[in-house]
Each structure stands twice: as C-alpha cells, then as structure tokens.
C-alpha cells in the first residue's frame, strides 16, 4: 500500500488584453506528491502559446518537511527548440547548479547563500502559490521582502537554466471564498510585486501579480492574474485530491 498522498490538477492560462479577453494562451498540468515524512515534490508541465516564441517547461521541485527547498530540475523548450536543462540543489551554505544549453554550453555554479532565504523560484503558477505560504498570516494584512534563488530571472522563465538570486515583495491581502471551474474554495489572497527589481527583462520589473490560494495545508493555486504589460489570467479548471 502506498504511503504518500497525490494531488493532480490543471490550470488554464487566458488573456485579458483588449480584444483578446478570455482567449486561451497556455496551460499547466501539475502533480503534488506528499510523503509520510513531510517532504513534498511538485511535478509541473507548463505550456505558453502566446506571446511568441512558445515556451514548454518541465519542472520537478522538492521541499523538506519544513518547506525548505531541497532540489529543482528544469527542462526548457522555447520556440519548440531545446533551450536547456538544469539541476539546482540547496547544499546549506551554497546553492549548486549543473546545467547545459546550446547557447551556454556546460555550466557548473556554486553560489553562496549568505543568510536566510525563502524558496526556489520555479516559474510554474502552482509553485508560486505554494511559496506564498511562507508569509506569516498571523501578522494580518502586510507585505515583506521575499528572497529566492531561481533558474531564470526572465518573466516567462524563457532563458537557459542558470541560478540567480532574486528579491521580490510578497503581500498577504486577507481571506476570500472564490468559485472557479474546479469548484468553490476558501482562499488566502496574496500579491507578488517587484519594487526591488528582482525580475527584470526588456519590459522592466515584473508587473503586480495577485493570486488566490486554498486556505489549507496544500496551498493550491485557485485563480490569479498579472497586470501591466502582461494582462494574463490563470484559473484552476481540474483538481483531484
């Protein structure tokens, strides 16, 4: 008899750009495995159709019983061509990265941690939601800096895996009950912002990003959206747990 617990789901990506409201622009398939020792592993497959070039990302991300990142594997295809793959490990005092991509060759990195950090930034929507649980909701509505290491500072994660440090701002906005295609859920509402320039590309810092996350230990993404130049919306459309 299996001792772990499994959760699977699908998130739909749609556009909120004028004239394209509601158009499907991508999708995300995920599986969470919760082990009896408290450790958890996320497997996510993300497909971004628009804007070009397309992005196809495979991610495996594990945390320990205290939600401390353990390791992360990423394989990335951009414009339907292999962009790179990489493995990142939390070794305590350093973050290790082994990666390869046609444009970067074979790369080995060891980045000093230099103090506490919150999570690995992995780019799947479902992982953004889970990482948001790191904020202390007992303090009420507030925000704080959120330090993470991630395989790409690009807003779509569309660059070869290469470990980078990022400082975002995470806000807790309260509780709401929301209904989506997958059902009705009691949620915590969060907002990611980028006043520190933690994720910058040709369009500038990452636009504000609000999300509603199940108000339970699973911290599953329910709905959310990004403003600014991105104008995207995400919704949980299938869930089995």
N, C-alpha and C positions, 0 to 999 in steps of 0.2 A: 504494500500500500504506500502511495506517495505521501510524503510528509509536508511538501510545500503547497502553497496556495497560488493559483494562477488567475490573472485578470487580463482580459483582452478587449480591445476596442478599436474604433476608427474615428478619426477627426476629419471633417471636411473643411477645406480652405476655400473661401469665396472672396470676391472683390467688392469693395464699397466705393470704387472710383466712379465719378459721374459718368452715366451712360453705360456702366458695366455692373451696376448693383446686382448682387446675387449670383453672378457668373462664377462657376467653379474654376478655381485656379490651382488646385492641388489637393493632396490628401495625405493622411498619416495613419499608419497601421501600427499598433503597439501591443506588447505583451509585458506585463509585470509578473515576476516570479518572487513570491515572498517565502523565504526559507524559515524553518523552525528555529534556527539560531539567531533570527532577527535580521539577517542580511537580505538584501533585495537586489534584483537585477532587472533592468529595463532593456527590452529589445524593441527598436523602433525603425520603421522604414518610412521615409518621407519623400514625397514626390511634389515638386513645384513646377507647374507648367508655364506659369506667367509671372513676371516678365521673362523674356528670353535672355540668356540661354536657360534651358530647363536644368533643374537640379534633382538628382536622385541620391539620397543619403541613407546608408545603413549604419546604425549605432547600437552598441552594446555597452551599457553603463551599470556599474555595480557600486553599491554603498554598503557600509557595515551596519551593525545593529544600532549605532548612534548617528546614522545618516552621514557619516564621514566618507568622502569619495575613496574608492579603492582603485579602480581602473576603468579605462574607457577605450573602446575600439571604434574607429570611424573608417568607413569606406565611401568615397565620394565620386560621383559621375556628374559632369557638367556638360550640357550640350550633347548628351548621350555619348560622351567620351570620358575615359578614365582620367580623373584628376589626381587621385592619390589615396593612400590608406595609411593609417597610423594607430599606434597604441600608446596610451598615456597612463602612467602609474603614479600614485601617491606613495612615495617612499619615506614619508615623515618629514625630513628636513629638506628634501628636494622633490621636484616633480620631474619624472623621467619621461622622455618621448622618443619613440622609434618610428620613423615614418619613411615613406617613399612616394615620389610622384614624378611624372615625366619632366616637369619644369623645375623641380628642386633636387632631383636625384635622391640618394640615400642619406638620411639625416638622423643624427643622434643628438639629443639635447638633455641637459641636466640643469634645471632652473631652481635656484634656492627659494625656499618658501618664505623665509624671513618673517614668521609670525602667523597668527591665525588666519584662516580663510574659510569661506562658506561652502563652496561646491565646485564641481566641474561644470562649466557651461557647455552644453552638448548640442544645442540648436533644435532638437525636436520640441514641439509645443508641450507635449506631455511631461517632459523633463523640466521645462520652465516652471510648470505648475507645481511639481513635486519640490523643486528647490525653494519655492516661495514659503514653504512651511518653516524655513529656518528663522523667520522673523518671530519675535516674542509678542504674540497677540494679547497677552495679559497686560501690556502697556497701553492698550487701546489703539485708536487711530493715530498712526505715526509713520515715519519712514526712517530708514537708516542706510548707511553705505553697505554694499554687498560685494565682497571681494571674491573673485573666482579665477580659475585657470581654464582656458578653452582652446580648442584646436583651430579656431578661425575667428578673428575679430570682425569679419565681414558680416553684414546684417543677415544674409541668407546662408552664411557658413560655406560660401562657394569658393573657398581657396584651399590649397593643399594643406593637409594636417600639419600644423606647426605650433607647438604650445606657446600661448601668450597669456599674460596677466591682464585682467580687466576689472575695473571698479564701476559698478552700476549703483543705482539707488532703488531700493525696494520699499514700497509703501503698503501698509495694511489699511484698508478702507472700510472694514466692517463686515456684516453678515447680510446675505440676501438669499431668498429662495427663487430659483430660476427653472424654467422648463425649456428643454431642447428636444431634438428628435429622439435622443436616447432615454428621456424620462425627465422627472422632476427631482431636483436635488437641493438640499440645504447647502449653502456655499459660503466660503470666505472669499472676499473680494480683495484683490491685490493690484498694485500698479508698479510696473518697471519703468524707470526713466533713466536718462543718461546725461546728467548735468556735469559729470566728470570726464566725458569724452572716452568712456571705456570701450565703446564700439563705434568706430568712425570709418566711413567709406566716402566715396565721391559725393554722396548726398548729405554728408555731415554726420552728426551724432544720431544714435538710434531714436526714432520718434517714441512718444509715450505709448505704453503697451499695458492695457488693462485685461485682467482675467478673473474668472470665477472658478473656484476650485472646491471640490467636495469637502465638507466640514467633517471629515473623519480621518482615520489614520492613513488611508490610502492616498489622500491628496491628489485626486484625479482631476484633470482638466475637464471643464464643462463647456465654457464658452469664453470668448475674449476677442479683442481686436487691437490693431495697431493703427494709429493716426498718421499725421504728417504726410510725407510723400508716398507712403506705402498703402494706406487705405485698404486694409485687409480685415477679414473677419474669420473666426475659427469656431467650429461647433462640434461637440461630441454627438455623433449620429448612431453609433453602435457601442454597446457595452455588455460584457458577460463577466460576472464575478460571483 
